């Protein structure tokens, strides 16, 4: 049994179905990236922790 694992980079972007409302202050196209264990946001952009549910 191997005790190793691999981390991948990931981009998480807000996508809203047509006619639906986005909650928690998010806007279509907002995003954050995960690079390994680190989370990055673009300058001046925040993400509500409630949006991560």
mmCIF entry with sequence, helices, sheets and N, C-alpha, C, O atoms, coordinates in Angstrom:
data_MODEL
# 
_entry.id   MODEL 
# 
_entity.id                         1 
_entity.type                       polymer 
_entity.pdbx_number_of_molecules   1 
# 
_entity_poly.entity_id                      1 
_entity_poly.type                           'polypeptide(L)' 
_entity_poly.nstd_linkage                   no 
_entity_poly.nstd_monomer                   no 
_entity_poly.pdbx_seq_one_letter_code       
;(UNK)(UNK)(UNK)(UNK)(UNK)(UNK)(UNK)(UNK)(UNK)(UNK)(UNK)(UNK)(UNK)(UNK)(UNK)(UNK)
(UNK)(UNK)(UNK)(UNK)(UNK)(UNK)(UNK)(UNK)(UNK)(UNK)(UNK)(UNK)(UNK)(UNK)(UNK)(UNK)
(UNK)(UNK)(UNK)(UNK)(UNK)(UNK)(UNK)(UNK)(UNK)(UNK)(UNK)(UNK)(UNK)(UNK)(UNK)(UNK)
(UNK)(UNK)(UNK)(UNK)(UNK)
;
_entity_poly.pdbx_seq_one_letter_code_can   XXXXXXXXXXXXXXXXXXXXXXXXXXXXXXXXXXXXXXXXXXXXXXXXXXXXX 
_entity_poly.pdbx_strand_id                 A 
# 
loop_
_entity_poly_seq.entity_id 
_entity_poly_seq.num 
_entity_poly_seq.mon_id 
_entity_poly_seq.hetero 
1 1  UNK n 
1 2  UNK n 
1 3  UNK n 
1 4  UNK n 
1 5  UNK n 
1 6  UNK n 
1 7  UNK n 
1 8  UNK n 
1 9  UNK n 
1 10 UNK n 
1 11 UNK n 
1 12 UNK n 
1 13 UNK n 
1 14 UNK n 
1 15 UNK n 
1 16 UNK n 
1 17 UNK n 
1 18 UNK n 
1 19 UNK n 
1 20 UNK n 
1 21 UNK n 
1 22 UNK n 
1 23 UNK n 
1 24 UNK n 
1 25 UNK n 
1 26 UNK n 
1 27 UNK n 
1 28 UNK n 
1 29 UNK n 
1 30 UNK n 
1 31 UNK n 
1 32 UNK n 
1 33 UNK n 
1 34 UNK n 
1 35 UNK n 
1 36 UNK n 
1 37 UNK n 
1 38 UNK n 
1 39 UNK n 
1 40 UNK n 
1 41 UNK n 
1 42 UNK n 
1 43 UNK n 
1 44 UNK n 
1 45 UNK n 
1 46 UNK n 
1 47 UNK n 
1 48 UNK n 
1 49 UNK n 
1 50 UNK n 
1 51 UNK n 
1 52 UNK n 
1 53 UNK n 
# 
_struct_asym.id          A 
_struct_asym.entity_id   1 
# 
_struct_conf.conf_type_id            HELX_P 
_struct_conf.id                      HELX_P1 
_struct_conf.pdbx_PDB_helix_id       AA1 
_struct_conf.beg_label_comp_id       UNK 
_struct_conf.beg_label_asym_id       A 
_struct_conf.beg_label_seq_id        49 
_struct_conf.pdbx_beg_PDB_ins_code   ? 
_struct_conf.end_label_comp_id       UNK 
_struct_conf.end_label_asym_id       A 
_struct_conf.end_label_seq_id        52 
_struct_conf.pdbx_end_PDB_ins_code   ? 
_struct_conf.beg_auth_comp_id        UNK 
_struct_conf.beg_auth_asym_id        A 
_struct_conf.beg_auth_seq_id         49 
_struct_conf.end_auth_comp_id        UNK 
_struct_conf.end_auth_asym_id        A 
_struct_conf.end_auth_seq_id         52 
_struct_conf.pdbx_PDB_helix_class    5 
_struct_conf.details                 ? 
_struct_conf.pdbx_PDB_helix_length   4 
# 
_struct_conf_type.id          HELX_P 
_struct_conf_type.criteria    ? 
_struct_conf_type.reference   ? 
# 
_struct_sheet.id               AA1 
_struct_sheet.type             ? 
_struct_sheet.number_strands   3 
_struct_sheet.details          ? 
# 
loop_
_struct_sheet_order.sheet_id 
_struct_sheet_order.range_id_1 
_struct_sheet_order.range_id_2 
_struct_sheet_order.offset 
_struct_sheet_order.sense 
AA1 1 2 ? anti-parallel 
AA1 2 3 ? anti-parallel 
# 
loop_
_struct_sheet_range.sheet_id 
_struct_sheet_range.id 
_struct_sheet_range.beg_label_comp_id 
_struct_sheet_range.beg_label_asym_id 
_struct_sheet_range.beg_label_seq_id 
_struct_sheet_range.pdbx_beg_PDB_ins_code 
_struct_sheet_range.end_label_comp_id 
_struct_sheet_range.end_label_asym_id 
_struct_sheet_range.end_label_seq_id 
_struct_sheet_range.pdbx_end_PDB_ins_code 
_struct_sheet_range.beg_auth_comp_id 
_struct_sheet_range.beg_auth_asym_id 
_struct_sheet_range.beg_auth_seq_id 
_struct_sheet_range.end_auth_comp_id 
_struct_sheet_range.end_auth_asym_id 
_struct_sheet_range.end_auth_seq_id 
AA1 1 UNK A 10 ? UNK A 13 ? UNK A 10 UNK A 13 
AA1 2 UNK A 31 ? UNK A 35 ? UNK A 31 UNK A 35 
AA1 3 UNK A 38 ? UNK A 41 ? UNK A 38 UNK A 41 
# 
loop_
_atom_site.group_PDB 
_atom_site.id 
_atom_site.type_symbol 
_atom_site.label_atom_id 
_atom_site.label_alt_id 
_atom_site.label_comp_id 
_atom_site.label_asym_id 
_atom_site.label_entity_id 
_atom_site.label_seq_id 
_atom_site.pdbx_PDB_ins_code 
_atom_site.Cartn_x 
_atom_site.Cartn_y 
_atom_site.Cartn_z 
_atom_site.occupancy 
_atom_site.B_iso_or_equiv 
_atom_site.pdbx_formal_charge 
_atom_site.auth_seq_id 
_atom_site.auth_comp_id 
_atom_site.auth_asym_id 
_atom_site.auth_atom_id 
_atom_site.pdbx_PDB_model_num 
ATOM 1   N N  . UNK A 1 1  ? 0.834   -1.175 0.000   1.00 0.00 ? 1  UNK A N  1 
ATOM 2   C CA . UNK A 1 1  ? 0.000   0.000  0.000   1.00 0.00 ? 1  UNK A CA 1 
ATOM 3   C C  . UNK A 1 1  ? 0.886   1.249  0.000   1.00 0.00 ? 1  UNK A C  1 
ATOM 4   O O  . UNK A 1 1  ? 1.762   1.393  0.853   1.00 0.00 ? 1  UNK A O  1 
ATOM 5   N N  . UNK A 1 2  ? 0.656   2.146  -0.955  1.00 0.00 ? 2  UNK A N  1 
ATOM 6   C CA . UNK A 1 2  ? 1.439   3.372  -1.076  1.00 0.00 ? 2  UNK A CA 1 
ATOM 7   C C  . UNK A 1 2  ? 0.889   4.455  -0.159  1.00 0.00 ? 2  UNK A C  1 
ATOM 8   O O  . UNK A 1 2  ? -0.326  4.610  -0.037  1.00 0.00 ? 2  UNK A O  1 
ATOM 9   N N  . UNK A 1 3  ? 1.772   5.198  0.482   1.00 0.00 ? 3  UNK A N  1 
ATOM 10  C CA . UNK A 1 3  ? 1.360   6.298  1.345   1.00 0.00 ? 3  UNK A CA 1 
ATOM 11  C C  . UNK A 1 3  ? 1.573   7.644  0.670   1.00 0.00 ? 3  UNK A C  1 
ATOM 12  O O  . UNK A 1 3  ? 1.532   8.673  1.343   1.00 0.00 ? 3  UNK A O  1 
ATOM 13  N N  . UNK A 1 4  ? 1.799   7.668  -0.637  1.00 0.00 ? 4  UNK A N  1 
ATOM 14  C CA . UNK A 1 4  ? 2.004   8.932  -1.347  1.00 0.00 ? 4  UNK A CA 1 
ATOM 15  C C  . UNK A 1 4  ? 0.735   9.342  -2.079  1.00 0.00 ? 4  UNK A C  1 
ATOM 16  O O  . UNK A 1 4  ? -0.159  8.529  -2.314  1.00 0.00 ? 4  UNK A O  1 
ATOM 17  N N  . UNK A 1 5  ? 0.678   10.602 -2.428  1.00 0.00 ? 5  UNK A N  1 
ATOM 18  C CA . UNK A 1 5  ? -0.443  11.124 -3.192  1.00 0.00 ? 5  UNK A CA 1 
ATOM 19  C C  . UNK A 1 5  ? 0.068   12.259 -4.063  1.00 0.00 ? 5  UNK A C  1 
ATOM 20  O O  . UNK A 1 5  ? 1.191   12.731 -3.882  1.00 0.00 ? 5  UNK A O  1 
ATOM 21  N N  . UNK A 1 6  ? -0.747  12.694 -5.000  1.00 0.00 ? 6  UNK A N  1 
ATOM 22  C CA . UNK A 1 6  ? -0.358  13.761 -5.906  1.00 0.00 ? 6  UNK A CA 1 
ATOM 23  C C  . UNK A 1 6  ? -1.388  14.889 -5.845  1.00 0.00 ? 6  UNK A C  1 
ATOM 24  O O  . UNK A 1 6  ? -2.592  14.637 -5.898  1.00 0.00 ? 6  UNK A O  1 
ATOM 25  N N  . UNK A 1 7  ? -0.917  16.126 -5.733  1.00 0.00 ? 7  UNK A N  1 
ATOM 26  C CA . UNK A 1 7  ? -1.795  17.294 -5.754  1.00 0.00 ? 7  UNK A CA 1 
ATOM 27  C C  . UNK A 1 7  ? -1.842  17.851 -7.175  1.00 0.00 ? 7  UNK A C  1 
ATOM 28  O O  . UNK A 1 7  ? -0.829  17.878 -7.872  1.00 0.00 ? 7  UNK A O  1 
ATOM 29  N N  . UNK A 1 8  ? -3.011  18.291 -7.592  1.00 0.00 ? 8  UNK A N  1 
ATOM 30  C CA . UNK A 1 8  ? -3.186  18.889 -8.908  1.00 0.00 ? 8  UNK A CA 1 
ATOM 31  C C  . UNK A 1 8  ? -3.598  20.333 -8.759  1.00 0.00 ? 8  UNK A C  1 
ATOM 32  O O  . UNK A 1 8  ? -4.229  20.697 -7.766  1.00 0.00 ? 8  UNK A O  1 
ATOM 33  N N  . UNK A 1 9  ? -3.251  21.171 -9.733  1.00 0.00 ? 9  UNK A N  1 
ATOM 34  C CA . UNK A 1 9  ? -3.723  22.552 -9.756  1.00 0.00 ? 9  UNK A CA 1 
ATOM 35  C C  . UNK A 1 9  ? -5.181  22.546 -10.204 1.00 0.00 ? 9  UNK A C  1 
ATOM 36  O O  . UNK A 1 9  ? -5.585  21.727 -11.030 1.00 0.00 ? 9  UNK A O  1 
ATOM 37  N N  . UNK A 1 10 ? -5.965  23.470 -9.649  1.00 0.00 ? 10 UNK A N  1 
ATOM 38  C CA . UNK A 1 10 ? -7.399  23.508 -9.919  1.00 0.00 ? 10 UNK A CA 1 
ATOM 39  C C  . UNK A 1 10 ? -7.858  24.960 -9.967  1.00 0.00 ? 10 UNK A C  1 
ATOM 40  O O  . UNK A 1 10 ? -7.455  25.775 -9.137  1.00 0.00 ? 10 UNK A O  1 
ATOM 41  N N  . UNK A 1 11 ? -8.703  25.276 -10.945 1.00 0.00 ? 11 UNK A N  1 
ATOM 42  C CA . UNK A 1 11 ? -9.334  26.602 -11.012 1.00 0.00 ? 11 UNK A CA 1 
ATOM 43  C C  . UNK A 1 11 ? -10.826 26.405 -10.782 1.00 0.00 ? 11 UNK A C  1 
ATOM 44  O O  . UNK A 1 11 ? -11.465 25.605 -11.466 1.00 0.00 ? 11 UNK A O  1 
ATOM 45  N N  . UNK A 1 12 ? -11.382 27.136 -9.815  1.00 0.00 ? 12 UNK A N  1 
ATOM 46  C CA . UNK A 1 12 ? -12.798 27.056 -9.477  1.00 0.00 ? 12 UNK A CA 1 
ATOM 47  C C  . UNK A 1 12 ? -13.426 28.391 -9.870  1.00 0.00 ? 12 UNK A C  1 
ATOM 48  O O  . UNK A 1 12 ? -13.037 29.442 -9.358  1.00 0.00 ? 12 UNK A O  1 
ATOM 49  N N  . UNK A 1 13 ? -14.411 28.342 -10.792 1.00 0.00 ? 13 UNK A N  1 
ATOM 50  C CA . UNK A 1 13 ? -14.997 29.558 -11.346 1.00 0.00 ? 13 UNK A CA 1 
ATOM 51  C C  . UNK A 1 13 ? -16.503 29.580 -11.128 1.00 0.00 ? 13 UNK A C  1 
ATOM 52  O O  . UNK A 1 13 ? -17.168 28.548 -11.213 1.00 0.00 ? 13 UNK A O  1 
ATOM 53  N N  . UNK A 1 14 ? -17.041 30.779 -10.844 1.00 0.00 ? 14 UNK A N  1 
ATOM 54  C CA . UNK A 1 14 ? -18.481 30.959 -10.659 1.00 0.00 ? 14 UNK A CA 1 
ATOM 55  C C  . UNK A 1 14 ? -19.170 30.906 -12.024 1.00 0.00 ? 14 UNK A C  1 
ATOM 56  O O  . UNK A 1 14 ? -18.854 31.679 -12.928 1.00 0.00 ? 14 UNK A O  1 
ATOM 57  N N  . UNK A 1 15 ? -20.115 29.977 -12.151 1.00 0.00 ? 15 UNK A N  1 
ATOM 58  C CA . UNK A 1 15 ? -20.938 29.852 -13.353 1.00 0.00 ? 15 UNK A CA 1 
ATOM 59  C C  . UNK A 1 15 ? -22.391 29.869 -12.891 1.00 0.00 ? 15 UNK A C  1 
ATOM 60  O O  . UNK A 1 15 ? -22.767 29.129 -11.982 1.00 0.00 ? 15 UNK A O  1 
ATOM 61  N N  . UNK A 1 16 ? -23.197 30.707 -13.514 1.00 0.00 ? 16 UNK A N  1 
ATOM 62  C CA . UNK A 1 16 ? -24.584 30.846 -13.097 1.00 0.00 ? 16 UNK A CA 1 
ATOM 63  C C  . UNK A 1 16 ? -25.513 30.461 -14.245 1.00 0.00 ? 16 UNK A C  1 
ATOM 64  O O  . UNK A 1 16 ? -25.368 30.977 -15.353 1.00 0.00 ? 16 UNK A O  1 
ATOM 65  N N  . UNK A 1 17 ? -26.468 29.557 -13.994 1.00 0.00 ? 17 UNK A N  1 
ATOM 66  C CA . UNK A 1 17 ? -27.444 29.221 -15.023 1.00 0.00 ? 17 UNK A CA 1 
ATOM 67  C C  . UNK A 1 17 ? -28.244 30.465 -15.423 1.00 0.00 ? 17 UNK A C  1 
ATOM 68  O O  . UNK A 1 17 ? -28.532 31.301 -14.566 1.00 0.00 ? 17 UNK A O  1 
ATOM 69  N N  . UNK A 1 18 ? -28.608 30.607 -16.692 1.00 0.00 ? 18 UNK A N  1 
ATOM 70  C CA . UNK A 1 18 ? -29.380 31.759 -17.142 1.00 0.00 ? 18 UNK A CA 1 
ATOM 71  C C  . UNK A 1 18 ? -30.651 31.938 -16.308 1.00 0.00 ? 18 UNK A C  1 
ATOM 72  O O  . UNK A 1 18 ? -31.375 30.981 -16.034 1.00 0.00 ? 18 UNK A O  1 
ATOM 73  N N  . UNK A 1 19 ? -30.901 33.189 -15.910 1.00 0.00 ? 19 UNK A N  1 
ATOM 74  C CA . UNK A 1 19 ? -32.104 33.509 -15.152 1.00 0.00 ? 19 UNK A CA 1 
ATOM 75  C C  . UNK A 1 19 ? -32.017 33.243 -13.663 1.00 0.00 ? 19 UNK A C  1 
ATOM 76  O O  . UNK A 1 19 ? -32.976 33.506 -12.938 1.00 0.00 ? 19 UNK A O  1 
ATOM 77  N N  . UNK A 1 20 ? -30.888 32.725 -13.186 1.00 0.00 ? 20 UNK A N  1 
ATOM 78  C CA . UNK A 1 20 ? -30.732 32.432 -11.754 1.00 0.00 ? 20 UNK A CA 1 
ATOM 79  C C  . UNK A 1 20 ? -29.960 33.558 -11.070 1.00 0.00 ? 20 UNK A C  1 
ATOM 80  O O  . UNK A 1 20 ? -29.214 34.298 -11.712 1.00 0.00 ? 20 UNK A O  1 
ATOM 81  N N  . UNK A 1 21 ? -30.150 33.671 -9.772  1.00 0.00 ? 21 UNK A N  1 
ATOM 82  C CA . UNK A 1 21 ? -29.493 34.691 -8.963  1.00 0.00 ? 21 UNK A CA 1 
ATOM 83  C C  . UNK A 1 21 ? -28.274 34.100 -8.266  1.00 0.00 ? 21 UNK A C  1 
ATOM 84  O O  . UNK A 1 21 ? -28.314 32.966 -7.787  1.00 0.00 ? 21 UNK A O  1 
ATOM 85  N N  . UNK A 1 22 ? -27.198 34.865 -8.210  1.00 0.00 ? 22 UNK A N  1 
ATOM 86  C CA . UNK A 1 22 ? -25.989 34.439 -7.501  1.00 0.00 ? 22 UNK A CA 1 
ATOM 87  C C  . UNK A 1 22 ? -26.015 35.060 -6.107  1.00 0.00 ? 22 UNK A C  1 
ATOM 88  O O  . UNK A 1 22 ? -26.249 36.261 -5.967  1.00 0.00 ? 22 UNK A O  1 
ATOM 89  N N  . UNK A 1 23 ? -25.784 34.269 -5.102  1.00 0.00 ? 23 UNK A N  1 
ATOM 90  C CA . UNK A 1 23 ? -25.817 34.727 -3.710  1.00 0.00 ? 23 UNK A CA 1 
ATOM 91  C C  . UNK A 1 23 ? -24.396 35.006 -3.205  1.00 0.00 ? 23 UNK A C  1 
ATOM 92  O O  . UNK A 1 23 ? -23.414 34.723 -3.891  1.00 0.00 ? 23 UNK A O  1 
ATOM 93  N N  . UNK A 1 24 ? -24.311 35.555 -2.014  1.00 0.00 ? 24 UNK A N  1 
ATOM 94  C CA . UNK A 1 24 ? -23.055 35.746 -1.270  1.00 0.00 ? 24 UNK A CA 1 
ATOM 95  C C  . UNK A 1 24 ? -22.079 36.698 -1.954  1.00 0.00 ? 24 UNK A C  1 
ATOM 96  O O  . UNK A 1 24 ? -20.874 36.605 -1.720  1.00 0.00 ? 24 UNK A O  1 
ATOM 97  N N  . UNK A 1 25 ? -22.570 37.616 -2.799  1.00 0.00 ? 25 UNK A N  1 
ATOM 98  C CA . UNK A 1 25 ? -21.707 38.625 -3.394  1.00 0.00 ? 25 UNK A CA 1 
ATOM 99  C C  . UNK A 1 25 ? -20.848 38.148 -4.543  1.00 0.00 ? 25 UNK A C  1 
ATOM 100 O O  . UNK A 1 25 ? -20.028 38.916 -5.047  1.00 0.00 ? 25 UNK A O  1 
ATOM 101 N N  . UNK A 1 26 ? -21.004 36.917 -4.976  1.00 0.00 ? 26 UNK A N  1 
ATOM 102 C CA . UNK A 1 26 ? -20.218 36.408 -6.099  1.00 0.00 ? 26 UNK A CA 1 
ATOM 103 C C  . UNK A 1 26 ? -20.734 36.992 -7.407  1.00 0.00 ? 26 UNK A C  1 
ATOM 104 O O  . UNK A 1 26 ? -21.896 37.386 -7.514  1.00 0.00 ? 26 UNK A O  1 
ATOM 105 N N  . UNK A 1 27 ? -19.849 37.039 -8.399  1.00 0.00 ? 27 UNK A N  1 
ATOM 106 C CA . UNK A 1 27 ? -20.219 37.484 -9.737  1.00 0.00 ? 27 UNK A CA 1 
ATOM 107 C C  . UNK A 1 27 ? -19.797 36.426 -10.744 1.00 0.00 ? 27 UNK A C  1 
ATOM 108 O O  . UNK A 1 27 ? -18.796 35.737 -10.547 1.00 0.00 ? 27 UNK A O  1 
ATOM 109 N N  . UNK A 1 28 ? -20.550 36.299 -11.808 1.00 0.00 ? 28 UNK A N  1 
ATOM 110 C CA . UNK A 1 28 ? -20.193 35.381 -12.905 1.00 0.00 ? 28 UNK A CA 1 
ATOM 111 C C  . UNK A 1 28 ? -18.741 35.638 -13.297 1.00 0.00 ? 28 UNK A C  1 
ATOM 112 O O  . UNK A 1 28 ? -18.345 36.781 -13.526 1.00 0.00 ? 28 UNK A O  1 
ATOM 113 N N  . UNK A 1 29 ? -17.961 34.582 -13.373 1.00 0.00 ? 29 UNK A N  1 
ATOM 114 C CA . UNK A 1 29 ? -16.559 34.700 -13.767 1.00 0.00 ? 29 UNK A CA 1 
ATOM 115 C C  . UNK A 1 29 ? -15.587 34.840 -12.610 1.00 0.00 ? 29 UNK A C  1 
ATOM 116 O O  . UNK A 1 29 ? -14.384 34.683 -12.814 1.00 0.00 ? 29 UNK A O  1 
ATOM 117 N N  . UNK A 1 30 ? -16.065 35.134 -11.390 1.00 0.00 ? 30 UNK A N  1 
ATOM 118 C CA . UNK A 1 30 ? -15.163 35.139 -10.231 1.00 0.00 ? 30 UNK A CA 1 
ATOM 119 C C  . UNK A 1 30 ? -14.512 33.762 -10.124 1.00 0.00 ? 30 UNK A C  1 
ATOM 120 O O  . UNK A 1 30 ? -15.115 32.751 -10.485 1.00 0.00 ? 30 UNK A O  1 
ATOM 121 N N  . UNK A 1 31 ? -13.293 33.732 -9.633  1.00 0.00 ? 31 UNK A N  1 
ATOM 122 C CA . UNK A 1 31 ? -12.616 32.437 -9.513  1.00 0.00 ? 31 UNK A CA 1 
ATOM 123 C C  . UNK A 1 31 ? -11.535 32.484 -8.450  1.00 0.00 ? 31 UNK A C  1 
ATOM 124 O O  . UNK A 1 31 ? -11.129 33.553 -7.995  1.00 0.00 ? 31 UNK A O  1 
ATOM 125 N N  . UNK A 1 32 ? -11.083 31.313 -8.068  1.00 0.00 ? 32 UNK A N  1 
ATOM 126 C CA . UNK A 1 32 ? -9.861  31.178 -7.296  1.00 0.00 ? 32 UNK A CA 1 
ATOM 127 C C  . UNK A 1 32 ? -9.129  29.970 -7.842  1.00 0.00 ? 32 UNK A C  1 
ATOM 128 O O  . UNK A 1 32 ? -9.726  29.115 -8.496  1.00 0.00 ? 32 UNK A O  1 
ATOM 129 N N  . UNK A 1 33 ? -7.845  29.900 -7.577  1.00 0.00 ? 33 UNK A N  1 
ATOM 130 C CA . UNK A 1 33 ? -7.061  28.753 -8.026  1.00 0.00 ? 33 UNK A CA 1 
ATOM 131 C C  . UNK A 1 33 ? -6.423  28.073 -6.822  1.00 0.00 ? 33 UNK A C  1 
ATOM 132 O O  . UNK A 1 33 ? -6.056  28.720 -5.841  1.00 0.00 ? 33 UNK A O  1 
ATOM 133 N N  . UNK A 1 34 ? -6.302  26.779 -6.921  1.00 0.00 ? 34 UNK A N  1 
ATOM 134 C CA . UNK A 1 34 ? -5.558  25.983 -5.955  1.00 0.00 ? 34 UNK A CA 1 
ATOM 135 C C  . UNK A 1 34 ? -4.333  25.456 -6.672  1.00 0.00 ? 34 UNK A C  1 
ATOM 136 O O  . UNK A 1 34 ? -4.444  24.762 -7.682  1.00 0.00 ? 34 UNK A O  1 
ATOM 137 N N  . UNK A 1 35 ? -3.170  25.786 -6.148  1.00 0.00 ? 35 UNK A N  1 
ATOM 138 C CA . UNK A 1 35 ? -1.909  25.287 -6.704  1.00 0.00 ? 35 UNK A CA 1 
ATOM 139 C C  . UNK A 1 35 ? -1.231  24.519 -5.587  1.00 0.00 ? 35 UNK A C  1 
ATOM 140 O O  . UNK A 1 35 ? -0.682  25.098 -4.649  1.00 0.00 ? 35 UNK A O  1 
ATOM 141 N N  . UNK A 1 36 ? -1.282  23.204 -5.709  1.00 0.00 ? 36 UNK A N  1 
ATOM 142 C CA . UNK A 1 36 ? -0.799  22.373 -4.616  1.00 0.00 ? 36 UNK A CA 1 
ATOM 143 C C  . UNK A 1 36 ? -1.688  22.592 -3.402  1.00 0.00 ? 36 UNK A C  1 
ATOM 144 O O  . UNK A 1 36 ? -2.897  22.369 -3.468  1.00 0.00 ? 36 UNK A O  1 
ATOM 145 N N  . UNK A 1 37 ? -1.106  23.022 -2.310  1.00 0.00 ? 37 UNK A N  1 
ATOM 146 C CA . UNK A 1 37 ? -1.878  23.255 -1.083  1.00 0.00 ? 37 UNK A CA 1 
ATOM 147 C C  . UNK A 1 37 ? -2.269  24.722 -0.908  1.00 0.00 ? 37 UNK A C  1 
ATOM 148 O O  . UNK A 1 37 ? -2.909  25.071 0.084   1.00 0.00 ? 37 UNK A O  1 
ATOM 149 N N  . UNK A 1 38 ? -1.895  25.590 -1.859  1.00 0.00 ? 38 UNK A N  1 
ATOM 150 C CA . UNK A 1 38 ? -2.103  27.027 -1.722  1.00 0.00 ? 38 UNK A CA 1 
ATOM 151 C C  . UNK A 1 38 ? -3.323  27.506 -2.515  1.00 0.00 ? 38 UNK A C  1 
ATOM 152 O O  . UNK A 1 38 ? -3.530  27.090 -3.655  1.00 0.00 ? 38 UNK A O  1 
ATOM 153 N N  . UNK A 1 39 ? -4.135  28.390 -1.901  1.00 0.00 ? 39 UNK A N  1 
ATOM 154 C CA . UNK A 1 39 ? -5.305  28.978 -2.547  1.00 0.00 ? 39 UNK A CA 1 
ATOM 155 C C  . UNK A 1 39 ? -4.969  30.419 -2.918  1.00 0.00 ? 39 UNK A C  1 
ATOM 156 O O  . UNK A 1 39 ? -4.464  31.179 -2.092  1.00 0.00 ? 39 UNK A O  1 
ATOM 157 N N  . UNK A 1 40 ? -5.256  30.790 -4.176  1.00 0.00 ? 40 UNK A N  1 
ATOM 158 C CA . UNK A 1 40 ? -4.951  32.127 -4.672  1.00 0.00 ? 40 UNK A CA 1 
ATOM 159 C C  . UNK A 1 40 ? -6.209  32.782 -5.225  1.00 0.00 ? 40 UNK A C  1 
ATOM 160 O O  . UNK A 1 40 ? -7.012  32.144 -5.906  1.00 0.00 ? 40 UNK A O  1 
ATOM 161 N N  . UNK A 1 41 ? -6.368  34.074 -4.918  1.00 0.00 ? 41 UNK A N  1 
ATOM 162 C CA . UNK A 1 41 ? -7.453  34.894 -5.447  1.00 0.00 ? 41 UNK A CA 1 
ATOM 163 C C  . UNK A 1 41 ? -6.841  36.005 -6.294  1.00 0.00 ? 41 UNK A C  1 
ATOM 164 O O  . UNK A 1 41 ? -5.743  36.474 -5.994  1.00 0.00 ? 41 UNK A O  1 
ATOM 165 N N  . UNK A 1 42 ? -7.539  36.437 -7.354  1.00 0.00 ? 42 UNK A N  1 
ATOM 166 C CA . UNK A 1 42 ? -7.043  37.584 -8.110  1.00 0.00 ? 42 UNK A CA 1 
ATOM 167 C C  . UNK A 1 42 ? -7.025  38.831 -7.217  1.00 0.00 ? 42 UNK A C  1 
ATOM 168 O O  . UNK A 1 42 ? -7.815  38.913 -6.276  1.00 0.00 ? 42 UNK A O  1 
ATOM 169 N N  . UNK A 1 43 ? -6.152  39.794 -7.487  1.00 0.00 ? 43 UNK A N  1 
ATOM 170 C CA . UNK A 1 43 ? -6.105  41.023 -6.689  1.00 0.00 ? 43 UNK A CA 1 
ATOM 171 C C  . UNK A 1 43 ? -7.478  41.713 -6.642  1.00 0.00 ? 43 UNK A C  1 
ATOM 172 O O  . UNK A 1 43 ? -8.135  41.883 -7.669  1.00 0.00 ? 43 UNK A O  1 
ATOM 173 N N  . UNK A 1 44 ? -7.888  42.099 -5.452  1.00 0.00 ? 44 UNK A N  1 
ATOM 174 C CA . UNK A 1 44 ? -9.137  42.824 -5.281  1.00 0.00 ? 44 UNK A CA 1 
ATOM 175 C C  . UNK A 1 44 ? -10.394 41.968 -5.274  1.00 0.00 ? 44 UNK A C  1 
ATOM 176 O O  . UNK A 1 44 ? -11.494 42.503 -5.132  1.00 0.00 ? 44 UNK A O  1 
ATOM 177 N N  . UNK A 1 45 ? -10.262 40.664 -5.422  1.00 0.00 ? 45 UNK A N  1 
ATOM 178 C CA . UNK A 1 45 ? -11.435 39.783 -5.438  1.00 0.00 ? 45 UNK A CA 1 
ATOM 179 C C  . UNK A 1 45 ? -11.458 38.930 -4.181  1.00 0.00 ? 45 UNK A C  1 
ATOM 180 O O  . UNK A 1 45 ? -10.422 38.420 -3.754  1.00 0.00 ? 45 UNK A O  1 
ATOM 181 N N  . UNK A 1 46 ? -12.636 38.774 -3.586  1.00 0.00 ? 46 UNK A N  1 
ATOM 182 C CA . UNK A 1 46 ? -12.813 37.904 -2.433  1.00 0.00 ? 46 UNK A CA 1 
ATOM 183 C C  . UNK A 1 46 ? -13.793 36.805 -2.765  1.00 0.00 ? 46 UNK A C  1 
ATOM 184 O O  . UNK A 1 46 ? -14.511 36.879 -3.762  1.00 0.00 ? 46 UNK A O  1 
ATOM 185 N N  . UNK A 1 47 ? -13.821 35.800 -1.939  1.00 0.00 ? 47 UNK A N  1 
ATOM 186 C CA . UNK A 1 47 ? -14.772 34.683 -2.076  1.00 0.00 ? 47 UNK A CA 1 
ATOM 187 C C  . UNK A 1 47 ? -15.400 34.458 -0.713  1.00 0.00 ? 47 UNK A C  1 
ATOM 188 O O  . UNK A 1 47 ? -14.695 34.278 0.280   1.00 0.00 ? 47 UNK A O  1 
ATOM 189 N N  . UNK A 1 48 ? -16.725 34.469 -0.662  1.00 0.00 ? 48 UNK A N  1 
ATOM 190 C CA . UNK A 1 48 ? -17.428 34.183 0.588   1.00 0.00 ? 48 UNK A CA 1 
ATOM 191 C C  . UNK A 1 48 ? -17.217 32.711 0.968   1.00 0.00 ? 48 UNK A C  1 
ATOM 192 O O  . UNK A 1 48 ? -17.324 31.825 0.120   1.00 0.00 ? 48 UNK A O  1 
ATOM 193 N N  . UNK A 1 49 ? -16.921 32.463 2.224   1.00 0.00 ? 49 UNK A N  1 
ATOM 194 C CA . UNK A 1 49 ? -16.740 31.067 2.650   1.00 0.00 ? 49 UNK A CA 1 
ATOM 195 C C  . UNK A 1 49 ? -18.044 30.290 2.508   1.00 0.00 ? 49 UNK A C  1 
ATOM 196 O O  . UNK A 1 49 ? -18.015 29.066 2.383   1.00 0.00 ? 49 UNK A O  1 
ATOM 197 N N  . UNK A 1 50 ? -19.194 30.980 2.526   1.00 0.00 ? 50 UNK A N  1 
ATOM 198 C CA . UNK A 1 50 ? -20.480 30.299 2.366   1.00 0.00 ? 50 UNK A CA 1 
ATOM 199 C C  . UNK A 1 50 ? -20.680 29.789 0.933   1.00 0.00 ? 50 UNK A C  1 
ATOM 200 O O  . UNK A 1 50 ? -21.450 28.858 0.697   1.00 0.00 ? 50 UNK A O  1 
ATOM 201 N N  . UNK A 1 51 ? -19.980 30.409 -0.011  1.00 0.00 ? 51 UNK A N  1 
ATOM 202 C CA . UNK A 1 51 ? -20.051 29.958 -1.413  1.00 0.00 ? 51 UNK A CA 1 
ATOM 203 C C  . UNK A 1 51 ? -19.336 28.629 -1.606  1.00 0.00 ? 51 UNK A C  1 
ATOM 204 O O  . UNK A 1 51 ? -19.570 27.940 -2.599  1.00 0.00 ? 51 UNK A O  1 
ATOM 205 N N  . UNK A 1 52 ? -18.478 28.264 -0.682  1.00 0.00 ? 52 UNK A N  1 
ATOM 206 C CA . UNK A 1 52 ? -17.690 27.041 -0.818  1.00 0.00 ? 52 UNK A CA 1 
ATOM 207 C C  . UNK A 1 52 ? -18.444 25.802 -0.333  1.00 0.00 ? 52 UNK A C  1 
ATOM 208 O O  . UNK A 1 52 ? -17.916 24.692 -0.413  1.00 0.00 ? 52 UNK A O  1 
ATOM 209 N N  . UNK A 1 53 ? -19.636 25.970 0.156   1.00 0.00 ? 53 UNK A N  1 
ATOM 210 C CA . UNK A 1 53 ? -20.421 24.862 0.674   1.00 0.00 ? 53 UNK A CA 1 
ATOM 211 C C  . UNK A 1 53 ? -20.848 23.910 -0.422  1.00 0.00 ? 53 UNK A C  1 
ATOM 212 O O  . UNK A 1 53 ? -21.521 22.916 -0.149  1.00 0.00 ? 53 UNK A O  1 
# 
